[in-house]
Amino acid sequence: MQVLIALVLSMLMARSASAETIYVSNEQDNTVAVVDGATMTLQDTIEVGRRPRGMALSIDKKTLFVAEGDDNRIDMIDLARRQVVGRLPSGADPEFFVVHPDGKRLFVANENDNLVSVVDIAAAKVVGTVDVGVEPEGIAVSPDGRTVACTSETTSMVHLIDAATLELIDNLLIDTRPRAAAFSPDGKQLWVSSEIRGTATVFDAATRAQTGKIEFEVPGIRREGVQAVGIVMSRDGANAYVALGPANRIAEVDTKTLAVRRLYLVGQRPWHVALSDDQKRLISANGNSGDISFIDLENQEVVKSLPVGRGPWSVVIGP
């Protein structure tokens, strides 16, 4: 009986994993790698524009949007056909972007122009811009869709934008060279990573007051080698996972205590991370080693590294 139960559970887990596909942008190959979640194998590569970086799924999860930094556009990939089927204007040098919860707009960080561009997906045109600091990169939208946060690397700020009026609400100082921003699932917190300082700063999203800071440390690695970049939060808001760049680690953080629970050794120079739908697996895109790492969160171990191309930067998990 125990053997039968174990077999059934194994089959259910396999079905869950097989329903997922992992997409990775390779900024040096100008491709998006397609990885089967169940077998952890490379299935396909899709040719896209030059220097693909940020990616996001459409609300219906049928389309993958890819920012092409050197082509000043957003490519639209039909996931069923695995082909680029459309292009959207994005403003100059789109670095990262988010899909608004209404499913109708993209908010794009334009690194070269110091702007956030707002793209109407159906109309395929830029319908508004917001002036922000120098070298905007990280961008996030609150769960209720009211607020967009954008980091500016050189200005060392996170800018808060009213998503309806496109007015700048506030500018918050942050540690040197902020990269990623992420709202907690309940919308009460805003997290921002600092690459140079190796920190993540936590703000109260309502009052905009700083409520905490995590200073990442990795034994045996000098302070300047620990550089916080990509952030993802678990669906229940209990955990945050932060990529630590040249430290070759992913930090798991308790969001209540802000304590680092553990560090996972992954490939070289992880940029961004993504959580599987069942929240049991974490995938990191490792820019310098050309691979992705699969982290089993239940067993707290890295189970595989898979080569996917040159310069993996962003990772998205879809159906």
N, C-alpha and C positions, 0 to 999 in steps of 0.2 A: 504493500500500500504506500509506504514512504517513497519507494522508487517511482511509483506512478504519479504521486503528487509532485515530486521533484521534476518529473518529465513534463507534466502539464505546465508547471510554473516556468520551466525553461522555454517551452513553446510560446507561452504568452509573452515572455520577455522578448523573444526573437521577433514575434509579430510586431510588438511595439517599436522595436529598433528598426525593423525593415520598412516601417512606414515613414521613416525619416531619411531625408537626403541632406547632405552637408555641402554647402557652396563656399568656395574660398577664392578671393580675388588675388591674383598673382600680378603684382604691379610691374615686375620686370619682364614678364612673358606676354602681357596683354591678353590674359585668359582668365576665365573663371573655371576652377576645377570642380568637378561633380563627384562626390564620394558617397558610396552606399553606407548608410548608417549601421546596417545589420552585419555586414561582412567586413566593414572598415577597409574597403578597397576602392581604388580610383576607378570610376566608371567612365568618365568622359571629360573632355575639356571644351569649353566654348570660347571661341575667339571674340574679343570685344575691342573697345577702343584703347587708346594709349594711356598707360599708367592707371589702371583700375585700382581704386582704393575702397572707399565706403560703399556699403551695400545695404539694402533693406527690402523686405517683402511687401507686396501690396496687401491691403487689408484682407482680400479674399485668398491670399497666398498662392495666386496663380501666376504672378509676375514678379520677377526679381529686378529691382532697380540697381544699376551699377554706376558709380561716379567715375568718369574718365577724365582725370586731371589735366592731361595734355591735349585733350580734344575739346575741352570746355562744353561737356554735354553729359547727360545721363542716358545710358543705354537701358532699354527695356527688354528683358529676356522672358519669352514664353516658356514656362517650366515644363509644360507637357511636350513641347516640340524641341526644347533646348536650343533655341535660336533667338538671336536678336531680332525683334519684330518692330521696334520703334525707337525713336530718339527724342529726348526732351532737351530744351535749352536749360542751362544751369547757371549762367554767369561764368566769370573767369576762374579757372583752376578750382573746380569743386573738390573739396577734400573729404568731407563727411556730410551726411544729411539725415533727416528723419522723415518718415511718412506721418502726417498729421492723423489723429484718430478718426477724423471725418472721411479719410480715404481719398480726399480730393486734391490735397496739396502736399508738396514737398517743401521743407525748409532746408536750404543748402548753404553751407559755409563756403564762401569764396575767398580762398586764402590770399590771392594776389590783389584783390580789389577792396579788402577790408569790409566786406558786405555779407549780409545774409540775404539770399535771393529766395523769393517765394514763387514756386512753380505750380501753375494750374495743370494738373495731369491731363484732363480731358481736352483742354484747349491747346495743350502743348506750348505754353508760353509763360514767360516770367511776368507775374502780375503785381509784383511789389519788391522793394528792397529796403533793408534796414542797415544803416551805418553802425558798424561795431568797431572794435579795436584792431590792432595790427596782427595779421596772420590768424584769422579765425580758423578753428579746426573742429573741436568737439562740439556736438550739438545734441540736444535732447528735448523732448516734449513731455509735459506733465500728463499724467493719466487722464485728467479731465479735459485736456486739449487747450487749456486757457493760456499756458505759459510755455515759451520756448527759451531754453538756455543755450548760450553759445560761448565757448571759451575762445580767448584770443591769446596766442602763445607769447607774442612779444610784449603786449600790454600787460600781461599777467592779471587778467580779469575774466570773470564770467559775466556775461550780459544777459539780462532778463527782458524778454520781448513779449508784449501782449499779442497773442496769436490772432485776435480778431481785428484789432486796430493797427497792428504792426508798429505800435509805439514802443520806444525803449523805456522800460519800467525802472530799471536800476542797473548799476555797474558795481560788482563786488570784487574787491581785491583778493587775489589768490596767490599761492606760492608760485615761484618762477616756472614759466613755460607750462601752463595748464594744457592738458591734452583732451581728456574725455570728460563728459558730464553724464550723470544718470540720476533720474528721479526714482525714489522708492516707489514700490507698487501702490502704496496708499497715498502717494503724492505729498507726504508730509516732509520729506527730506530731499535735499539735492546734494549729490556727491560730485566732487570735482578732483581729478587727479593732477598732480604736478610732476612733470617728467624730471626736471633738474633737481628739485628738492627731495624727490622720492617720497611724496606724501599724498594722502587723500584728505581733503577738507570736507566737512559735513556742515550744511546750512539748514536752518529751519526754513522751509519753503514759504511759509506764510509771513513770518517776521523778517526773514532774510538775515537773521543773526547767525553767526558761526556758533555751532554747538559742539564741535569736536574735530579732532584731527588725528590721523593715523600716520605715524612715522615708521616707514617700513625699513627693516633691517634683515640682512641675510648673513649668517655666520660665514666668515672667510672672504666676504666681498666688501671692498671699500665702499664708503657711503655714496660716492659719486657714481658707482656702478649699479646702484639700485634706483631705477627710473620708472615711476608709476605711469602707466598709459591707459590701456583699455579697461573698462569696468562693466560688469554685468551683475544684476541682482537676482536672487531666487524669487520665484513667484510669490512665496509667502513673506518675503521681505526679511527673512531671518539671516540670510547670508549675502555677502558681497564678495565677488571674485575680481581681483585686480592683477593685471599683467604687469610684470616688473622689468620688462625690457631686457637690457644686457645682463641682468642678474639671472636670466634664464629660469625664472620662477613665476608661478601663479600663487598669489596669496589668498587664502580663505579667511574672511573677516566676519566676526560676530557683529551684526549691525546694532545690537543693543549696548554691548560693552565696548565696542570698537577694538576689541582684542583680536590679534591675528591668531587664529586657531592652528593653522598649519601652512606649510609652503610645499608646493609641488614642483619638482624639477622637470622641466619640459625641454623643448628644443631651444635653439639660439634666437634670442631677441623676439620674444612673443610680443605681438602688437595688440591683438584683440582676442576676445573670448566669447563663446556662446554656450548656452545651456540647452540640453535636450528637452523635449516637451515634458517628459516624465521627471525632469530635474535630477536624474541619476547620473548624468554624464556631462562633463565639461570638455569643450574642444578649444584649443588655443592655436592661433595662426602664428607660426614662428618664422619671422622674416629672413633671418640670416642662414638658417639651416634648411630652408626650402621644404618644410614639412608642417604637418599638424600633429598635435598630441591629443590622445584620448585619455581623459582622466575619469576613472571610476570613483564617483564620490561616495558611494556606499562602502566600498572597501578601501577608500582613501589611498588610491595608487594610480600611477600612470600605467596604462595597459598596452599602449601601442603608439608608435610614431610612424606617420605615413608621408612619404614624399609626394608633393602635389604640384610643384613648379617653382619658379624663381621669384622670391620676394613675396611670400604669402603675407597679406596685410589684414584683411577683414574676413570674418567667418559668420555665416548665417545658416541656421538649421530650419529646413522646411519639410513639407510633406513629400 
